[in-house]
Amino acid sequence: MNIHLATQSYETWLRSFFPLNEEDLNYKHEQLSRTDTPFPFFRGTYYRWVGAWFSLCKELSEAPKVIGVGDAHVENFGTWRDEEGRLCWGVNDFDEVDYMAYTQDLVRLSASYRLARQAGLDELSYEEAAKAIIRGYRRNIEEDGHPFVLEELHPELRALAMIEERDPEYYWNRLQNQLAEPSLPLPNEAQSALEMALPLTVTDLKYYLRKRVGVGSLGKPRYVALMKSFGSWIAREAKALTPPATAWYLGYPTQEHQIKGLLSKLTRSPDPFLMVKGNWLVRRLAPRSSRIELNHLTSIRDQEHLLQAMGAELANIHLATRQVRESILKDLEARDKHWLAEATRVMVQYTLNDWKAWRTTPKS
């Protein structure tokens, strides 16, 4: 199945769960067609990656299974405030969470670093990047995980949360530019989920449709409750949860989203506002509670340190499936030292070929 037919099939499947925002979906297709960088295409076509993974990395796909991120990439990390008000860092998008080989998250993270080169994230070779990711991952698996609380430790990661574009005035102006009046009433379940996440004292409460955010989830419904509390802006978002793309590709029956059982098991200081309500994922939106975008990552001088941290955070996620910890360590020990770099090359080339086909071949 070529990239255009696969995209049509996947989007038809998604429509069976929620009505999609067709305007956002058209915008996503435009982003996939960009000629300056393949990174938006990579981010927006995880459903395509899944099929390539099982066919091109068959042996790796049989490694020990964990509840994994699935759509692991360098822009899928962000910050939040825990119950103590401390700044924390880690994976912040769980749309594609599913049971999978632990190796899949590592290969996708490594490939994302290579495909993000136009943003300046190409200082390390395939081998150097792979070594950094595995070093951070293996150490955290061996040590049974370490959450990234950024108070006294991790100064470079902490600095990412303090950049100018996360200044409150800039942040709230930007967020409001992403909001539009919904043409139809909010689904009852979405509004109920948002209402459960609101503080007791609010004023000027309004509900909006959030548009043109991210790439992979473009088209899925997402709503925002924007309001003031004690004179200052606060916001909550409800994003539609759909089964992971692996369910579409493998054709297995729709099941409860794995995130529902994952959040309570993660090796992290939890975000008290991140919760699942029915088929909606609810979170707080705030200047220090959002993902860190690609252009911000270039401020990290030590790219090797950045990838080690990302590898370590993937280990924090995988350790939720704690019973396979020893199996992962044994599997890592048995692998050739070049396995991650070699698999990355294969998947990067497949993605580049697919990106070219998207832009140059007929859509039907």
N, C-alpha and C positions, 0 to 999 in steps of 0.2 A: 504494500500500500504506500503510495507516494505521500509527500508531506501535506499536500493540499487535501487529499482524500482522508488522511488521518485526522487532520484538523477538523474537517466537516463532521466526521464520525464522532470525535471526542466532544465537540460542542453540542451536537445533537444529544449525546448521552447526558451532558451537563444540564440541558434544558428539561430533562425528565425529573430533575430535583427542584429546580427553581426557575422562574422566568429570568432570563439573562438581560442585562442592560446592554441592548444592542449598540447604542452609541459608544459605550466603552469598549465593546468587542471590536467595532470597526477601528477604533483608535489603537487597540492592541495589534490588529493586523498591520496598521501603518508602522508601528514600532518594530514589528518583526521584519519589516522590509527596509529598515535603515541600512544604508550602505557604509556608514562610517565605522560601525562597530558591530560584531556579532553578539555582544553580551545581551541586549534585550531579546534577541531571538532565542538564545540559550535559556534565559530566565522564563520566557513565555511558552516554551514547548517541552515542559517536563514530560508530558504524555508521550512525546516522541522519544525522549531519552530512555524511557522505560523499556520500549521495544528493542532499542539498540543494545541496551545493557544486557538483556537476556540472550541476545543472539551473538554479540561480539565479545562479551565477557562472561561466557557461560560458566567457566570454572570458578571465577570469582563470585558469581551469583549463588554458588552452592556453599559458600562459607557460613560459619555460625550465624544464626538469625537473631536479630534484635528488633525492638520497636525503634525504628530509625526516622530521621527527619525526611528523607526522600529528596526533597528539593533543597539540598544543602548547597549553599554558594556564599561567596564572600560578602554579599549584600544582605544575607539573611541573619544578621546579628544586630542587636540593639541594646538599649539600656532601659531600666525601670527602677522605681523606688520600692524597696521592700517595706515591711510593716514598721521597721525602725527608722524609715526615711533614708536608708543608706542606698547609694547608687550601686546597681548591679548590672552585669553585662552577660549576654549569652544569646543563643538562638531565640529569635522572636517571631518566627512564622512556622506554623505547624499544619499548613493546609494539606500536605501530602504525607503525613505520618502514616506508617504502615509497618507490618512485619517485613523484614528484608535482611539480606546479608549485610553485616556490618561494613563490609568493603565498599558497598555502593555509596554511602555518604562520603567516604574518604576520597573516592575517585571523582565524584561530582564536585566536591570542594576544590580538589586539585585542578580539575578542568576549568572551573569557574575563574580561578586565578589566572590561568593562561589566556582565557577568552576576554578578560577584563583589561587587556594590555593598553588599550587606547586611553584608559584612565590613569595610566602610570604604574599599574601593578604588574610589571614584568621584569623586575630587577633580578629575579632568581630563575635559574634554569629549571627544566622539568625535574631533574634529579634533586636539585637543592630544595625546591618547593616540596617535593614528595617527602624528602627526609625530614623537613621541618614539621610537616603535618603528622607524620608517623611518630616523631619524637614526642610531640605534645600528647598525641592520642595514647601511645603505649604507656607513657609515664602516668597519665591519669587513670588508665585502666589498672595498672599495677598498684597504684596508691589508693584505689577505691574512690577516686573522684575528689575534686576540689572546686567548690563554687567560686565564681568570680564576683566577689564583693570588692568594690573599687575604692574603699575609704583610705586605708593605709597603703595598700598594695596596688600594683598595676598602673603606674602613673601615666603611661602612654595611652592606655585604654580610657583612663579617666579623662584625659585631655580631649578625647574625641567627643565626650558628652558636653564639653564646654565651648565648642566652637561657635562662631558667630551665628550660623544658621539655626542654632538651637536656642538663641536668645529668645526670651518669651515674646517680645513684641513682634519679632520677625516670624516666629513660629505661628502665633495666632493669626496674623495677617495671611500667611501662606495657607493655613488650614481653611480659613474662611473662603479663600479663593477656590478651594476644591469642593465647596459645598453648593448644592442646588436644591431648590424647592422640589420635593417629590411630586410627580404628576399624578400619582395614585396614593391612597392612604398606606401607611406602613403596614406590613403584615402584622397581625395581632401578636404572633410569637416574638417577632423582632422588637416591637414596642414594649412588650412585657419584659423581655430580657434586659432592655435598656433601663426601664423603670426600676428594676430590682437592683441596678448598679448605681443608682443616684444617691447622693447624700441627702440628708433630711432638709437642709436649708438651701434652696436654690431660687433664683429669679430669672426671668427672661428666657425660660426654657422653650427651645424650638427643636424640631426634628428635621433632619436634612438627608438627602442622598449624597454620598461621597463619591466623587468621580475622578477618573484618570489617576489612580494611585496604584503604584506597583506595576508589575507586568504580568506575572503568572496568574494572578487572581482577577485580572481585568475582565469585566463582564458579570462576575458574581455580585449579587446584591450586597451592598454595605451601607448602613445607615448610621448617622451620628446624632447624638443628643448634645446640643451646645447650649450652655447656660452660664450664669454667673453664680458664684457662691461667695458671700461676703465681699462683693464688689469686684471680683476678679474672675476671668474666664476659666471654666473647666469643661471637659468633654468626655463622652463615652462613645465607643463604636461597637456596633454589632455587625459581624460579617458572616455571611451564609457559609455553613459547613457542608461540604459535599464529600462523598467518598474519595479516596486517593485515586490518582490516575492508574495505579496498578490494577484497581478493580475493573476499570474500563478495558485495559489491555488484556488482562488474563481472563476476563469474562466471569469472574466469580460473583456470587450473589452479594448484593448490597448488605453491608454490615455496619454496626455501630462504629463511629469514627474512633480510632485508637487514641486520639488525644484525650478522650474522656477518662481513660484509665492511666494516662501518662503523667498528667500535670502533678499529681500528688506524689509521684515517685521520683521526680527529677532531682539530681544533685545540684541544687541551687537554693538560694534564699528566695522564696516565691514572691511573685507579683500579686499582691492581695486583690487586684482588680481584674486579673486574667481568669476567666471562668467560662464554662460551657453551660448554656441554657438552651435545652432542646437542640435544635439544629443551628444554633448561632453561637459564635465565639465572641465574647464580650471582653473589651479591654479599655483601659484608660488611655486617652490621648493627651499628651502633655509634652512640653519642651524636652524633658529628660526621660520620657517614656515613649520612645519610638525607635524605629530602625535607624541604623547608621548607613548613610548612602555612600555609593561608590566613590564619589569625588571627595568625600571626607577621609577615606582611608589612605589617600596619598599623603596625609600629614604624618602618618606613622613612618618614621625614618627607617626602622628596622623591619623590613617585610618578613624576614625569617621569624622574628618574635611574634608578629601578627599571626602568621600561619600556625605556629606552635600553639598559640592561644586558641585559635579556631579548632585545631585538632583536639586539644584538651577539652573544649566545650562539647564536641561531638561525643567524646568519651563520657562526659557527664550525662548526656542524653541516653547513650547506649546502656549505661549502668542501671537504668531503670529496669532492664531485663537482666537482673543481677545473676540469675542462675547460669548464664552463659559466659560469665567473666573469665573463668579458667579456660574455656574452650577458645575464646578469642585470643588470649595470650599464647596458647599452644599453636593456634593457627598462624599468628603473626611470626612466631619463632620459626615455623617451618617454611615460610615464604622466602623466595629469592629477594635480595635487597632492592632489586629494580622493579618489582611488580607494580608498584603504584605509578611510577613514571611511565612505564610501558602502557599500562591501561589508560592513563591520561592521554597519551599521544593518540591512541586508537579512538577514544571517544571525542577528543577535540577535532580530529580530522573528520569524523562522521558528522559532527555538528556543523562544521564549516561547509561540508558538501550539501547538507540539508538546507543551510542558510542560503547558499547559492541557488539551489533548486527552487526554494520559496520565491526568490526574486526573479528568476529567469524562465521558469516553466509555466505553461498554462494552468489556470486554476481548475479547469474542468475538462 
